[in-house]
Amino acid sequence: MIRRGLTGLFLLLSLLITGCGSKGSSGYSIGIDPSFFPLNIQGREENVYVFLHDLMHAIGEEEGITFSKVNVAWDAVLSRLDEEKYDAAISPLIPYVYNESKYDFSDVLLKTGPVLVVRQRSNISSLSDISQGFLYVQNPDEQQMIMEKYPTIVTHIFDAPSPAFEKVLTGYADAMLLESIDAVAYVKDLYLNRLRIAEGPYGRSGLRVIAKKGENESLIKAINRGLMTVQKNGTYDSLAKKWGLK
């Protein structure tokens, strides 16, 4: 499994945290909640944490800047950012209008929205292909979205992913929606060569770097530039695959 052996590395990275620090000529402190709450990523927090560590390091190398991470409890990430205990934070906060009035947002470091999971040999490549079929979803918000955009699709909310996977495999359901981090882990391991991801992630959910409005615009711009570079040169995909996120 991808997670095997990550615990020691996770703890080592935590020991390398340099504290609250403040921005220097080329260094920035970044707050991060290692649990990534409220994301429900089923024990894959360490994969995401180490992926983000490597990604930010790669971005920093491209832009000639350094990042020191500050581990923070989930319910203190924003308050400590507001108090300027660190320069920016990695957060699942979505850039809706109200949030954008308070914070500057980077581009998405890691998309976490739902993906469409289908049988390996299914002809389905998108939600529109399901037409009048049956689709399992995770929550009422997804169900409402499907009802509005694809009114002929019959939806049902599943309680646990494993029974829903089996329904898809047996053909009882055409597909299911599952958050991307969990979906990748399942289709690359337990359901290898039996299920695949057809489309997604959908929506705007994801982990981004955020900073107080107007306080660190240069940092956000540098992260966006560096992120674009590592996406273009293949580093991003390599890291995502290395840590089981793609």
C-alpha positions, 0 to 999 in steps of 0.5 A: 500500500502507498501509506506503508512506511509513510508514518515515519516520514510524516513525523520527520517532516513534522519535526522539520517545521520551523515554527511561526516565523515571518516572511523574509527576503525569500522565505514564507511560513505556511500554516497547515492542518495535517488532518485536512478537516473537513475533507474526509480522505479515509486515512490518506492524510499522510499521502496528501501532506507529503505530496504538498510538502514535495509540491511546495518544495518544487514550486519554491525551487522554480521561484527561488523562495523557501517555505517553512510549514507550521502545523496547526489544528483545523479550527485555528488555521484561519484565526492564526492567519488572521492574527498574522502568525504565519504568512499564508495557509493551505486550506480547503476553503472555496473562493466564494465571493465572501471568502474572496473578500477576506483572502487571496487564493492561489490556484488549486494545489490538489483538486478534491471534488468528486469523480465519476467511477465506472466499470473498467469496460463501461462505455461511459465517459461522462455524466451525460452518457448515463442518460436515464441510468442509475447513479450513486452519490455521496451526499444531498448536495451532489444529488441536488446537482445531478437532479438539476443538470441531469434530471433523467438520471436516477440517484441514490445516496450511499452510506459506505463506498464498498457496497456501492462499488459492488453495485457498480461492478454487478451492473445494478448501478451505472456509476458512482460519484466519489471524492477524488482522493478516495476514488484514486486509492480504490481504483489503483488498489482494491478495484484495479482493472475492475473500476476506472475514473471516467471524468472529474474532479467536478466542482471547485473543491480543492486545497489552495494557498490562501493569504490575508487580502492584499497582504501577500499578493506577490506570494500568491502570484509566485505560487501560481507561476511555480505551480504552472511550471511544475504542471507543464514540466511533468513534476506535478504528475510525477509527485501525484503518482508517487504519493498515490493521488493520481 
